[in-house]
């Protein structure tokens, strides 16, 4: 026994050690990867973020340097806080708050003290920074908007938050990520891939050289430049026209599905969301719950489409064979169904064929058509599903599945949708409002523009998209493959003829909106709407809607214009439509009277009404708010016309 | 007669092979631990690995010298060697050079010599000599006291030089003495004292007292022939001694121990209840341990490879080429390499023990036993400390840690025994 005690102890300790080694190295060792090794410092190199150009190659978004002031708390020596705070434009409380935050994070490691100094502030600071030990600057790239337009299209970038990091391990604290617009939809292409350098550090956190001579280092891959489909001039013109108004303009090139302009009003200058002022300005925009400048009305605004939707019912009626192109339906200054009556303004005993009906926007004609479509089958339940499918084949009632970061489905009801309201019996008269684009039907401006593009193409459309070209990459197939509607080509001519006569016929709702030498086909719309004021449903002035495409043959542009509370379709939306079309097709305008009218008429008074707390009048009783032309806008228009002539 | 040529083959080549494999692997790890990413020039003698190469070369001469001396020399001159060694320790108080707070070195030219590394050998020789004396009976208290004096002189001198780790090594002789017939009572006493010390620190005096009393009661009731009634006073008396000891430990811990040692024990036993405080303590007081554990852990199963240990290269573990050399093994050679080192150490110690048991003279046996025990203590304390199993005590890992004195100390320690062993055939 005595002889064995030491031998026993030796063997026992041997086993204990091996056990401990196993525990440390095999059992609790998580990863050997250099990414998790905190003896290796990873220094990221940020690539250039891709530039954004418009369809004609005009530079819209570039980059600018910004400077972060960094601090390593343990290296900070006593300093003249007053002067330092002055240089950084912060208060002493801010200074202490930031300093303590950095210290809490780590006294050895650098953290951002003040982010994103402007070039001017940096130049000033740089001269004096050497006096402040422990502080230094780091360069970072920010966006530089070469234009004041297209905030909703171009979007912006901001620092990642914890959620982004959790979702995608690529991002590290302090990285920038697309927040809105194209910056979101093409984030991965624009950002490129950051490079990384592995640096061996010692226990005092000093760099002592490249890890393995840079064997694992990766060079940054620069982001790719993107050409977007937007025509910067058209976009700018649209934004100028929409000043003092709320709503949206969407213009699409029917032959490609490219979005030529996407105006959301009110808008803001994209440069407001760059750098240090971003968070302050963003909060301001975000909190504006009345004008909602961050709300992209052309993509997210869900409205009843109103009269332009009648085009759909005409097409479906022709396709289903329940009306013919020459068949006339009598309007009795309205349409009687069940015990109700839908008013119209045609007059008594007026007989309209489909073209006349479009020209006059005859409610009775489309109510009849709609009911016939639904009753064409055994029962309205089947009929409404047939109707619904036809409508949906135009891209209405669902996401367009495009490359825009936001969107709305809208609503095209089918039998299932009505099951709650009408569980048993279901007659075509129950949903008669759908005939004239009201009732349950809801669309977004971009869906309407796409519908018009499909009509302009006589039966197909390309998914509307914002990307025109990415260097070295081909476009997504879904943007180059036509999507066919369920309406045969031959049925479009009558409808298009009707839309054309809206402009050319003296009875047409857009007769006054004609533009010389351009064959425009369009349709006005006026949509009732209301707001809840003090829990009372109060009618507001109608929305003004207009859809159109031009020229009639070989269409180049399809457009939907939506002006909130603009009353008649022809009043605001119609004028803007004519101006936009002419501007796009010819580079200038002949209807100077329209431009003058639009620039001098504001709807701000209209928008103030629900918040005024006083009773107000709507529609016909509305008084125009006339404003002075904005001299800056006049200058901008002049410049954008000039460029064309160059 | 035995011819000269045959005698060489009587050396235990297994032990020699194990010795050299450890020394060479140790040197390889010193290379890693003393570089920081720059190019390696093995013959750069300004670097630790270059110096260690010289030390290893010199130890080869030392080995030849040790093996060529007549084996009787060691026994005959053991007392003189002991006295000289003790004088060299005393001399430190006058001529010693202070390094990191310990006065354990002589500075000769550019070199430093640490006499405590050689004092172990001298003490082992002295103990072997004393126990092999036919007049010595280890069962007698008088002789036990003499033995304790032989051990306490170097232990005390070294402790005075603030080298607590090297002092602790003299505890290794307990195994030797027990092997040579020290009464069992001492083993029980020692074990129980150790346990009561740890228990009282960890669980407090009350629980410890209860446990001690139960243990003592069981011991006396079952292993004593006397009547129960007569045993009760004995139980009480013995328990009281232990409990008194436990109190003393608590007192020493809270009032007498230097703060850094107190913290080391606090961390080891997790005495601090507040986890945040404990974590902060670990970062501050056990920085080395913390980093060393992380370095070992980061090695994983196969290790990062020679010179590829990022924590070693980055010098995250202070003193890595000396006391913390095992963390380099852990990081660069992983579980496979570190376990291999542990196994080779175990084999070397078992081999020495095996050889010791087959010695024909008491002197050789006791000396061999001392070699194994001293190696064991270094092995236990150093690797245990580096892996956080026992509190931080500064003590080198034999043949691995950088340093000439340490390497030569162990070379002399082992090769005297190899020489003694080779000569056993001539003994009777």
Contacts between the chains, C-beta under 8 A, distances in Angstrom:
chain1	res1	chain2	res2	distance
A	2	B	178	6.1
A	2	B	179	5.4
A	2	B	181	7.4
A	3	B	179	6.5
A	3	B	357	6.3
A	5	B	175	6.6
A	5	B	178	6.3
A	5	B	179	7.2
A	5	B	187	7.9
A	6	B	175	4.5
A	6	B	179	6.9
A	6	B	353	6.3
A	6	B	369	7.3
A	6	B	372	6.3
A	6	B	373	6.2
A	6	B	376	6.8
A	7	B	350	6.1
A	7	B	353	5.4
A	9	B	175	7.5
A	9	B	376	6.9
A	10	B	346	5.8
A	10	B	349	5.0
A	10	B	350	6.2
A	10	B	353	7.5
A	10	B	372	7.6
A	10	B	376	5.6
A	11	B	346	6.5
A	11	B	350	7.5
A	13	B	346	8.0
A	13	B	376	7.5
A	13	B	379	7.2
A	13	B	380	5.4
A	13	B	384	7.8
A	14	B	342	5.6
A	14	B	343	6.8
A	14	B	345	7.5
A	14	B	346	4.0
A	16	B	389	7.2
A	17	B	342	4.7
A	17	B	383	5.7
A	17	B	384	7.5
A	17	B	387	7.1
A	17	B	389	7.9
A	18	B	339	5.0
A	18	B	342	5.6
A	18	B	343	7.7
A	20	B	387	5.0
A	20	B	389	6.0
A	21	B	296	7.3
A	21	B	330	7.2
A	21	B	335	5.6
A	21	B	338	5.0
A	21	B	339	5.7
A	21	B	342	7.2
A	21	B	387	7.2
A	22	B	335	6.4
A	22	B	339	7.9
A	24	B	293	6.5
A	24	B	296	5.2
A	24	B	297	4.5
A	24	B	330	7.4
A	24	B	387	6.6
A	25	B	296	6.4
A	25	B	297	6.0
A	25	B	299	5.5
A	25	B	300	5.6
A	25	B	301	6.4
A	25	B	330	6.7
A	25	B	334	6.1
A	25	B	335	4.2
A	25	B	338	7.2
A	26	B	300	7.2
A	26	B	301	5.4
A	26	B	335	5.4
A	28	B	297	6.3
A	29	B	297	5.4
A	29	B	298	7.0
A	29	B	299	7.7
A	29	B	300	4.7
A	29	B	301	7.6
A	32	B	298	7.2
A	32	B	300	4.8
A	32	B	304	7.1
A	34	B	310	7.4
A	37	B	298	6.7
A	37	B	310	5.2
A	37	B	311	7.9
A	39	B	298	7.9
A	39	B	310	3.9
A	39	B	311	4.6
A	39	B	313	7.5
A	39	B	314	4.4
A	39	B	316	5.8
A	40	B	310	5.5
A	200	B	36	8.0
A	200	B	37	5.7
A	200	B	310	6.3
A	200	B	313	5.6
A	200	B	314	5.6
A	201	B	314	5.5
A	202	B	36	6.9
A	202	B	314	4.5
A	202	B	315	4.8
A	202	B	316	7.1
A	203	B	291	6.9
A	203	B	314	6.5
A	203	B	315	5.7
A	203	B	316	4.5
A	203	B	317	7.8
A	203	B	318	7.3
A	208	B	36	5.6
A	208	B	37	5.8
A	208	B	313	7.8
A	208	B	314	6.7
A	209	B	36	8.0
A	209	B	37	4.7
A	211	B	310	7.0
A	212	B	308	7.6
